[in-house]
Amino acid sequence: MSVKDSDELKEKKRPGRKPMTPEEKAEAAIIRAAEKAMADNLRPEIFMQYQGEQTDMSTLLEAAKADFRSTRKRIRIINLKLYVKPEERTAYYVINEKYEGRISF
């Protein structure tokens, strides 16, 4: 590539984006803030599929909490681990690393 070719490339700049007006900038900032709030509060939907059946994992979590609260009303749930065994159609849970239980689905 010669010096002449590189000078031609510098002169042939591609057009950039059109500058935004202050109103467009404000509107874009509002949209970005809303998207950030949605991302910060993301609650993913998680499903388990096994042998042609589908189970919503959030439903299993709520069922485990309800089962625990049916016997231990005054204990606050700080930590919950859910172990799912689809072949048994059972979910086992451990709450606060101390209390164990199981639910069928």
KOLPAKE-694329 format. One record per residue: residue in three letters; z, x, y of N, C-alpha, C in turn. Coordinates in nm, 3 decimals. Last residue first. Layout:
N
SETI  aa      nz      nx      ny     caz     cax     cay      cz      cx      cy
SETI ala       Z       X       Y       Z       X       Y       Z       X       Y
...
END
This chain:
105
SETI  aa      nz      nx      ny     caz     cax     cay      cz      cx      cy
SETI phe   4.292  -4.441  -3.378   4.186  -4.497  -3.291   4.074  -4.551  -3.375
SETI ser   4.643  -4.389  -3.381   4.518  -4.412  -3.451   4.417  -4.468  -3.352
SETI ile   4.865  -4.129  -3.281   4.806  -4.261  -3.258   4.676  -4.268  -3.339
SETI arg   5.177  -3.958  -3.296   5.037  -3.974  -3.333   4.992  -4.116  -3.306
SETI gly   5.398  -3.700  -3.167   5.366  -3.834  -3.211   5.219  -3.840  -3.251
SETI glu   5.671  -3.507  -3.038   5.545  -3.521  -3.109   5.524  -3.665  -3.150
SETI tyr   5.825  -3.321  -2.781   5.813  -3.450  -2.849   5.674  -3.463  -2.911
SETI lys   5.788  -3.062  -2.672   5.908  -3.096  -2.747   5.889  -3.220  -2.833
SETI glu   5.606  -3.008  -2.474   5.626  -2.905  -2.575   5.746  -2.934  -2.664
SETI asn   5.558  -3.241  -2.338   5.659  -3.150  -2.284   5.699  -3.043  -2.385
SETI ile   5.420  -3.376  -2.625   5.455  -3.398  -2.485   5.573  -3.309  -2.449
SETI val   5.154  -3.379  -2.835   5.279  -3.307  -2.809   5.304  -3.321  -2.660
SETI tyr   4.975  -3.591  -3.063   5.008  -3.544  -2.929   5.141  -3.471  -2.929
SETI tyr   4.689  -3.661  -3.258   4.827  -3.617  -3.254   4.855  -3.565  -3.114
SETI ala   4.483  -3.919  -3.356   4.507  -3.818  -3.253   4.656  -3.787  -3.253
SETI thr   4.261  -4.020  -3.615   4.397  -4.006  -3.563   4.399  -3.897  -3.456
SETI arg   4.056  -4.034  -3.802   4.063  -4.133  -3.694   4.205  -4.137  -3.636
SETI glu   4.016  -3.829  -3.971   4.131  -3.916  -4.004   4.142  -4.033  -3.907
SETI glu   3.803  -3.710  -3.848   3.786  -3.748  -3.988   3.901  -3.837  -4.036
SETI pro   3.899  -3.645  -3.592   3.811  -3.761  -3.609   3.794  -3.804  -3.754
SETI lys   4.173  -3.557  -3.463   4.115  -3.535  -3.596   4.027  -3.655  -3.626
SETI val   4.282  -3.403  -3.170   4.206  -3.513  -3.227   4.149  -3.472  -3.362
SETI tyr   4.559  -3.346  -2.985   4.483  -3.288  -3.095   4.415  -3.403  -3.169
SETI leu   4.673  -3.295  -2.665   4.619  -3.395  -2.756   4.531  -3.324  -2.859
SETI lys   4.954  -3.236  -2.470   4.847  -3.176  -2.549   4.804  -3.279  -2.652
SETI leu   5.106  -3.252  -2.161   5.057  -3.331  -2.274   4.942  -3.257  -2.340
SETI asn   5.379  -3.226  -1.945   5.277  -3.154  -2.019   5.235  -3.240  -2.138
SETI ile   5.540  -3.414  -1.830   5.499  -3.300  -1.750   5.381  -3.229  -1.814
SETI ile   5.663  -3.724  -1.820   5.561  -3.646  -1.889   5.512  -3.537  -1.794
SETI arg   6.008  -3.797  -1.820   5.886  -3.778  -1.742   5.789  -3.688  -1.819
SETI ile   6.195  -4.028  -1.992   6.149  -3.889  -1.989   6.014  -3.881  -1.918
SETI arg   6.261  -4.294  -2.019   6.317  -4.219  -1.906   6.268  -4.075  -1.895
SETI lys   6.146  -4.402  -2.253   6.109  -4.454  -2.120   6.152  -4.364  -2.004
SETI arg   6.044  -4.354  -2.542   6.120  -4.268  -2.450   6.081  -4.302  -2.306
SETI thr   5.890  -4.546  -2.672   6.015  -4.502  -2.732   6.103  -4.421  -2.637
SETI ser   5.680  -4.600  -2.506   5.738  -4.713  -2.579   5.870  -4.674  -2.644
SETI arg   5.588  -4.357  -2.417   5.676  -4.434  -2.328   5.739  -4.554  -2.398
SETI phe   5.422  -4.286  -2.632   5.541  -4.207  -2.601   5.640  -4.288  -2.517
SETI asp   5.222  -4.481  -2.609   5.300  -4.470  -2.732   5.429  -4.394  -2.708
SETI ala   5.123  -4.418  -2.354   5.184  -4.549  -2.377   5.270  -4.546  -2.503
SETI lys   5.016  -4.162  -2.402   5.123  -4.181  -2.303   5.196  -4.312  -2.327
SETI ala   4.819  -4.230  -2.590   4.927  -4.138  -2.627   5.044  -4.151  -2.530
SETI ala   4.656  -4.394  -2.435   4.722  -4.452  -2.552   4.838  -4.362  -2.597
SETI glu   4.562  -4.209  -2.250   4.645  -4.321  -2.204   4.720  -4.386  -2.319
SETI leu   4.413  -4.045  -2.426   4.524  -3.990  -2.348   4.619  -4.101  -2.302
SETI leu   4.220  -4.227  -2.519   4.317  -4.170  -2.613   4.437  -4.111  -2.540
SETI thr   4.084  -4.271  -2.284   4.150  -4.384  -2.348   4.255  -4.334  -2.447
SETI ser   3.975  -4.022  -2.244   4.075  -4.068  -2.148   4.150  -4.189  -2.203
SETI met   3.788  -4.008  -2.453   3.910  -3.927  -2.461   4.016  -3.971  -2.360
SETI asp   3.628  -4.261  -2.618   3.655  -4.208  -2.484   3.789  -4.135  -2.488
SETI thr   3.425  -4.222  -2.899   3.559  -4.252  -2.848   3.576  -4.185  -2.713
SETI gln   3.172  -4.342  -3.114   3.207  -4.272  -2.990   3.344  -4.318  -2.942
SETI glu   3.010  -4.289  -3.428   3.104  -4.362  -3.343   3.140  -4.276  -3.222
SETI gly   2.852  -4.129  -3.591   2.793  -4.248  -3.531   2.887  -4.331  -3.445
SETI gln   3.027  -3.915  -3.661   2.969  -4.005  -3.760   2.924  -4.138  -3.701
SETI tyr   3.150  -3.886  -3.344   3.168  -3.841  -3.482   3.118  -3.949  -3.575
SETI gln   3.201  -3.783  -3.019   3.115  -3.857  -3.109   3.130  -3.798  -3.248
SETI met   3.404  -3.820  -2.745   3.391  -3.754  -2.872   3.304  -3.843  -2.959
SETI phe   3.381  -3.767  -2.393   3.364  -3.852  -2.509   3.355  -3.765  -2.634
SETI ile   3.511  -3.762  -2.075   3.490  -3.684  -2.195   3.487  -3.779  -2.314
SETI glu   3.447  -3.752  -1.740   3.456  -3.843  -1.853   3.422  -3.761  -1.977
SETI pro   3.639  -3.579  -1.490   3.527  -3.589  -1.584   3.554  -3.691  -1.694
SETI arg   3.712  -3.618  -1.186   3.777  -3.662  -1.309   3.666  -3.683  -1.412
SETI leu   3.746  -3.441  -0.888   3.663  -3.468  -1.004   3.748  -3.507  -1.125
SETI asn   3.835  -3.386  -0.635   3.901  -3.493  -0.710   3.824  -3.533  -0.835
SETI asp   3.664  -3.194  -0.537   3.804  -3.159  -0.553   3.879  -3.262  -0.638
SETI ala   3.427  -3.340  -0.519   3.435  -3.231  -0.615   3.580  -3.192  -0.642
SETI met   3.490  -3.516  -0.310   3.458  -3.570  -0.442   3.470  -3.462  -0.549
SETI ala   3.525  -3.332  -0.104   3.638  -3.416  -0.145   3.613  -3.475  -0.283
SETI lys   3.265  -3.230  -0.089   3.375  -3.141  -0.125   3.496  -3.221  -0.172
SETI glu   3.125  -3.457  -0.003   3.093  -3.398  -0.134   3.204  -3.306  -0.181
SETI ala   3.241  -3.486   0.251   3.256  -3.593   0.151   3.228  -3.540   0.011
SETI ala   3.156  -3.249   0.372   3.299  -3.275   0.357   3.324  -3.383   0.252
SETI arg   2.877  -3.286   0.369   2.937  -3.175   0.293   3.085  -3.198   0.270
SETI ile   2.861  -3.508   0.546   2.815  -3.520   0.407   2.876  -3.411   0.320
SETI ile   2.954  -3.389   0.781   3.025  -3.505   0.724   2.988  -3.522   0.577
SETI ala   2.758  -3.195   0.820   2.897  -3.154   0.799   2.978  -3.266   0.737
SETI ala   2.534  -3.355   0.868   2.536  -3.268   0.750   2.678  -3.223   0.718
SETI glu   2.611  -3.465   1.115   2.590  -3.552   0.999   2.595  -3.472   0.869
SETI ala   2.615  -3.234   1.273   2.738  -3.313   1.256   2.727  -3.403   1.133
SETI lys   2.345  -3.159   1.257   2.450  -3.069   1.208   2.579  -3.144   1.182
SETI glu   2.224  -3.375   1.382   2.195  -3.349   1.241   2.299  -3.257   1.180
SETI glu   2.326  -3.339   1.639   2.357  -3.463   1.566   2.333  -3.444   1.416
SETI pro   2.215  -3.090   1.713   2.361  -3.105   1.700   2.400  -3.232   1.622
SETI thr   1.930  -3.032   1.498   1.988  -3.076   1.624   2.139  -3.086   1.606
SETI met   1.823  -2.740   1.323   1.885  -2.873   1.324   1.937  -2.906   1.463
SETI pro   1.504  -2.578   1.316   1.645  -2.581   1.354   1.698  -2.725   1.362
SETI lys   1.303  -2.581   1.029   1.316  -2.627   1.167   1.465  -2.631   1.202
SETI arg   1.275  -2.288   0.831   1.315  -2.427   0.850   1.327  -2.458   0.998
SETI gly   0.990  -2.076   0.892   1.123  -2.108   0.841   1.154  -2.255   0.859
SETI pro   0.668  -1.966   0.794   0.751  -2.047   0.884   0.884  -2.082   0.817
SETI arg   0.630  -1.626   0.708   0.622  -1.766   0.671   0.710  -1.846   0.766
SETI lys   0.455  -1.381   0.890   0.582  -1.439   0.848   0.560  -1.585   0.811
SETI lys   0.259  -1.163   0.926   0.236  -1.290   0.859   0.368  -1.345   0.805
SETI glu   0.354  -0.921   1.020   0.302  -1.017   1.116   0.284  -1.155   1.056
SETI lys   0.424  -0.790   0.788   0.528  -0.819   0.886   0.482  -0.924   0.985
SETI leu   0.173  -0.761   0.670   0.275  -0.845   0.605   0.385  -0.883   0.703
SETI glu   0.053  -0.581   0.844  -0.002  -0.717   0.833   0.099  -0.811   0.769
SETI asp   0.204  -0.355   0.796   0.209  -0.415   0.928   0.157  -0.558   0.925
SETI ser   0.126  -0.301   0.534   0.265  -0.340   0.558   0.282  -0.403   0.696
SETI asp  -0.144  -0.233   0.574  -0.110  -0.350   0.493   0.034  -0.397   0.520
SETI lys  -0.118   0.003   0.724  -0.185  -0.112   0.784  -0.149  -0.241   0.708
SETI val  -0.005   0.173   0.544   0.074   0.135   0.660   0.014   0.011   0.724
SETI ser  -0.092   0.065   0.209  -0.106   0.149   0.327  -0.016   0.095   0.439
SETI met   0.000   0.086  -0.117   0.000   0.000   0.000   0.000   0.090   0.123
END
